[in-house]
Amino acid sequence: MTYRSFEELEVWQKAYKLAVAIYRTLEDCRDYGLKDQMTRAGVSVASNIAEGAERNSNAEFIRFLHIAKGSAAELKTQTYIACDINIISKSTKNELIGELVSISKMLHSLIKSLKLKT
C-alpha cells in the first residue's frame, strides 16, 4: 500500500464522510451529552487515521488505527442508543451502522497489511 497523503486512503475518506454525516444528522439534537459524544467519536475515527498515517513508522500507524477502530465501536454503540431513545430513526441507524461496519472492516484489513510489513 503506497500513498502520498492520508487523504488518499479510502478508509479515511469514508470516515471523514461519516463524521460529517453524524454532525448533519444530529444538528437539531437537543440531547447535548449524546450529541457531543457521538460527534467526538465520529471525528476521532477520521482524525486517528490521519494522525497515524502521518507518523513515520508502521507500528505507530497501527496503534492509531486501533484507536480509530475503538472509536468506531464507541460510535456504533452510541448509534444504537440514539435510535432506542428516538433521537435518530431506525433507517438512519441502519445506514450509520452499515458505514461503521464497513470502516471497521477496512481498518482491520489495513492493520493486517501493515503488520505484514513490520
PADOTI-762335 format. One line per field, with one value per residue: residue in three letters; x, y, z of N, C-alpha, C, O, CB in turn. Coordinates in steps of 0.1 Angstrom, whole numbers. Glycine has a CB too. Example, Ala and Ser with C-alpha at 12.3 -4.5 7.8 and 13.67 -1.06 7.14 Angstrom:
# residues 2
residuo <- c(ALA|SER)
nxx <- c(132|128)
nyy <- c(-57|-22)
nzz <- c(78|71)
caxx <- c(123|137)
cayy <- c(-45|-11)
cazz <- c(78|71)
cxx <- c(132|129)
cyy <- c(-33|0)
czz <- c(78|79)
oxx <- c(142|134)
oyy <- c(-33|11)
ozz <- c(85|80)
cbxx <- c(113|141)
cbyy <- c(-45|-6)
cbzz <- c(90|57)
***
This chain:
# residues 118
residuo <- c(MET|THR|TYR|ARG|SER|PHE|GLU|GLU|LEU|GLU|VAL|TRP|GLN|LYS|ALA|TYR|LYS|LEU|ALA|VAL|ALA|ILE|TYR|ARG|THR|LEU|GLU|ASP|CYS|ARG|ASP|TYR|GLY|LEU|LYS|ASP|GLN|MET|THR|ARG|ALA|GLY|VAL|SER|VAL|ALA|SER|ASN|ILE|ALA|GLU|GLY|ALA|GLU|ARG|ASN|SER|ASN|ALA|GLU|PHE|ILE|ARG|PHE|LEU|HIS|ILE|ALA|LYS|GLY|SER|ALA|ALA|GLU|LEU|LYS|THR|GLN|THR|TYR|ILE|ALA|CYS|ASP|ILE|ASN|ILE|ILE|SER|LYS|SER|THR|LYS|ASN|GLU|LEU|ILE|GLY|GLU|LEU|VAL|SER|ILE|SER|LYS|MET|LEU|HIS|SER|LEU|ILE|LYS|SER|LEU|LYS|LEU|LYS|THR)
nxx <- c(8|8|9|5|-6|-27|-53|-57|-63|-88|-103|-100|-113|-140|-144|-142|-164|-184|-181|-189|-216|-226|-226|-244|-267|-273|-277|-299|-303|-312|-302|-275|-254|-252|-251|-226|-208|-212|-204|-178|-167|-171|-155|-131|-125|-118|-98|-78|-70|-58|-38|-22|-13|4|26|59|63|53|44|35|15|-2|-10|-25|-45|-58|-69|-87|-104|-115|-128|-147|-163|-172|-188|-207|-220|-232|-248|-268|-280|-289|-309|-326|-336|-350|-337|-326|-337|-347|-340|-319|-301|-295|-282|-259|-248|-241|-222|-202|-196|-184|-162|-148|-141|-124|-104|-94|-84|-64|-47|-39|-25|-4|9|21|42|59)
nyy <- c(-12|20|54|90|109|110|116|103|77|53|45|66|86|76|76|103|113|100|113|139|133|125|149|164|148|151|177|192|180|179|167|172|159|133|139|154|133|115|130|136|110|103|122|114|89|94|113|99|81|98|110|88|80|100|95|83|56|22|8|28|39|16|15|39|33|12|27|43|23|15|38|38|16|26|47|32|19|41|49|29|34|60|56|39|56|74|95|93|79|45|38|56|48|22|29|43|24|4|18|21|-5|-12|6|-3|-29|-23|-9|-30|-47|-30|-28|-54|-57|-38|-50|-71|-60|-53)
nzz <- c(0|-11|-6|-9|8|37|29|6|13|12|34|52|38|38|66|72|57|71|97|90|83|107|122|106|109|136|140|149|173|208|229|243|256|245|218|217|225|203|181|187|188|161|148|158|147|119|124|139|120|102|118|125|100|93|109|113|113|109|131|148|132|130|158|160|142|156|177|162|153|178|184|164|172|196|186|172|193|205|185|184|209|205|186|200|219|205|191|166|135|128|102|97|117|107|83|93|110|91|76|96|102|77|77|99|91|70|84|99|79|69|91|93|69|73|94|82|70|89)
caxx <- c(0|16|1|13|-11|-38|-65|-58|-68|-103|-109|-101|-124|-153|-145|-144|-178|-192|-181|-198|-230|-230|-229|-256|-278|-275|-276|-310|-305|-311|-295|-262|-244|-251|-246|-212|-201|-212|-196|-164|-163|-170|-143|-119|-122|-110|-86|-67|-64|-49|-26|-13|-7|15|37|70|65|41|40|27|3|-11|-15|-36|-56|-65|-77|-98|-113|-122|-138|-158|-171|-179|-199|-217|-229|-240|-259|-279|-286|-296|-321|-335|-342|-357|-330|-324|-347|-342|-333|-306|-293|-290|-272|-247|-242|-235|-209|-193|-191|-175|-150|-141|-135|-113|-93|-89|-76|-52|-39|-33|-15|7|16|29|53|68)
cayy <- c(0|32|66|102|115|103|119|93|64|52|43|79|93|71|80|117|115|96|123|150|128|125|163|168|141|155|192|197|172|187|159|177|150|122|146|156|120|109|138|134|97|103|129|106|78|100|120|90|75|108|112|76|79|110|91|77|41|13|5|40|39|5|19|49|26|5|37|46|11|16|50|33|7|35|54|22|17|53|50|21|41|72|50|34|67|81|107|90|69|32|38|63|39|12|35|46|11|-1|25|18|-19|-12|12|-12|-40|-17|-7|-43|-51|-21|-32|-67|-55|-31|-59|-80|-52|-50)
cazz <- c(0|-12|-7|-6|20|43|21|-5|19|11|48|58|31|44|80|71|53|83|107|85|83|121|125|100|114|149|141|157|186|220|239|241|260|235|206|219|225|190|172|191|183|147|144|163|137|108|129|143|108|96|126|124|86|93|118|105|115|107|145|152|123|135|171|158|135|166|184|153|154|190|183|155|181|205|179|169|205|207|174|189|220|199|179|210|227|194|186|152|131|125|89|99|125|98|74|101|114|79|73|107|99|66|81|109|83|63|94|103|68|68|102|89|58|78|103|74|65|100)
cxx <- c(9|6|9|7|-24|-51|-67|-64|-83|-109|-110|-112|-138|-155|-148|-159|-188|-193|-190|-213|-235|-234|-242|-269|-282|-276|-287|-312|-303|-305|-280|-251|-241|-246|-231|-204|-201|-204|-182|-159|-161|-158|-130|-115|-113|-97|-74|-61|-54|-36|-16|-6|5|27|47|73|52|36|31|14|-7|-18|-27|-48|-65|-74|-89|-108|-121|-132|-150|-168|-179|-191|-210|-226|-237|-251|-271|-287|-295|-309|-331|-342|-348|-351|-328|-334|-340|-334|-319|-297|-287|-280|-259|-240|-235|-222|-198|-187|-181|-162|-142|-134|-123|-101|-87|-80|-63|-42|-31|-22|-3|16|25|42|63|77)
cyy <- c(12|44|78|109|108|105|109|79|64|51|57|87|89|76|95|120|111|107|135|146|128|139|167|161|146|170|198|189|181|179|161|167|139|128|149|143|114|117|137|120|96|110|121|95|84|107|110|83|85|109|100|76|89|106|84|63|34|10|16|41|28|9|29|42|18|15|41|35|11|27|46|24|16|42|44|20|29|55|41|28|53|67|46|45|78|95|105|79|55|31|45|55|29|17|37|33|4|5|22|4|-20|-6|3|-23|-35|-14|-20|-48|-43|-25|-45|-65|-48|-40|-68|-73|-49|-61)
czz <- c(0|-14|-4|6|25|35|10|0|18|25|54|51|36|58|80|67|64|93|103|86|98|125|119|105|128|151|149|170|198|231|237|245|250|222|206|218|211|180|175|186|168|142|148|153|126|113|133|130|102|105|125|110|85|102|109|107|113|121|150|145|128|149|169|151|146|174|175|153|167|190|174|164|191|198|175|181|207|197|178|200|214|192|190|218|217|190|171|148|129|112|90|107|116|89|81|105|102|75|84|105|88|70|90|101|76|72|97|92|66|79|98|79|63|87|94|69|77|104)
oxx <- c(16|-3|20|15|-30|-60|-79|-68|-90|-120|-119|-120|-146|-166|-156|-166|-198|-203|-198|-221|-246|-244|-250|-279|-294|-276|-286|-322|-293|-303|-273|-240|-230|-237|-224|-194|-190|-197|-173|-148|-152|-151|-120|-103|-102|-87|-63|-50|-43|-25|-4|5|14|37|44|84|41|23|20|3|-19|-29|-37|-59|-77|-85|-100|-120|-133|-143|-161|-180|-190|-202|-222|-238|-249|-261|-282|-299|-306|-319|-343|-353|-351|-357|-328|-338|-327|-324|-309|-285|-275|-270|-248|-228|-224|-213|-187|-175|-171|-151|-130|-123|-113|-90|-74|-69|-53|-30|-19|-11|9|28|36|52|74|85)
oyy <- c(15|43|77|116|100|96|108|71|72|56|60|94|97|80|100|128|117|109|140|154|132|141|174|167|147|175|208|192|189|185|154|167|136|122|146|143|110|111|136|119|91|106|122|93|79|105|113|79|81|110|102|72|87|113|80|58|39|9|13|43|31|7|28|47|17|12|43|38|8|26|50|25|13|43|48|19|28|60|45|28|54|74|49|43|89|104|115|71|55|25|41|54|26|10|34|32|-1|-2|20|2|-26|-11|3|-27|-41|-16|-21|-53|-48|-25|-46|-71|-50|-39|-72|-79|-44|-61)
ozz <- c(10|-21|3|13|17|36|5|-8|24|27|62|58|38|61|89|74|66|99|111|90|100|132|126|107|131|162|155|177|199|242|230|239|246|215|196|211|206|172|165|181|163|132|140|151|123|106|130|130|98|99|124|110|78|101|98|105|117|123|156|150|130|151|175|153|144|178|180|153|167|195|177|162|194|204|175|179|210|200|176|199|218|193|189|224|221|187|164|157|129|111|83|103|116|86|76|104|103|72|80|108|89|66|89|105|75|68|98|94|63|77|100|80|59|88|99|66|74|113)
cbxx <- c(-10|26|-12|12|-15|-40|-64|-45|-63|-106|-100|-87|-123|-153|-132|-135|-181|-187|-167|-194|-230|-219|-217|-256|-274|-265|-276|-323|-294|-325|-299|-260|-248|-264|-254|-209|-208|-227|-200|-162|-173|-182|-143|-122|-135|-119|-89|-73|-75|-56|-30|-22|-17|9|32|82|71|45|52|35|6|-3|-4|-30|-51|-56|-68|-92|-105|-112|-131|-153|-162|-169|-193|-210|-220|-230|-253|-273|-276|-287|-317|-328|-332|-371|-317|-310|-353|-353|-342|-309|-301|-302|-277|-251|-252|-245|-211|-200|-203|-182|-153|-151|-145|-118|-99|-100|-84|-57|-47|-43|-21|3|6|21|49|60)
cbyy <- c(0|31|65|111|130|106|133|90|63|39|34|87|89|55|77|124|107|83|128|153|114|119|172|165|126|149|198|196|161|193|143|190|143|115|159|163|110|109|153|135|86|110|143|100|72|111|128|79|72|121|113|64|83|123|81|85|39|0|2|53|37|-8|26|60|16|-2|50|48|-2|18|62|25|-3|46|60|8|15|66|45|7|47|79|39|24|74|84|108|87|73|21|44|77|32|6|48|54|1|0|40|20|-29|-4|26|-18|-46|-4|0|-54|-50|-7|-33|-77|-47|-19|-67|-84|-39|-45)
cbzz <- c(12|-24|3|-18|16|58|16|-12|33|3|56|56|15|43|88|60|40|88|109|71|78|130|120|84|116|159|127|149|185|224|238|247|273|233|204|232|234|185|172|206|188|141|151|176|131|101|141|152|97|96|141|125|76|97|129|106|129|100|154|151|108|137|179|150|124|176|187|139|152|202|177|143|188|211|166|165|217|206|161|194|230|188|170|219|236|199|194|148|117|125|78|106|136|91|68|113|120|67|73|120|96|54|88|119|74|56|107|105|55|69|115|84|47|86|111|61|59|113)
***
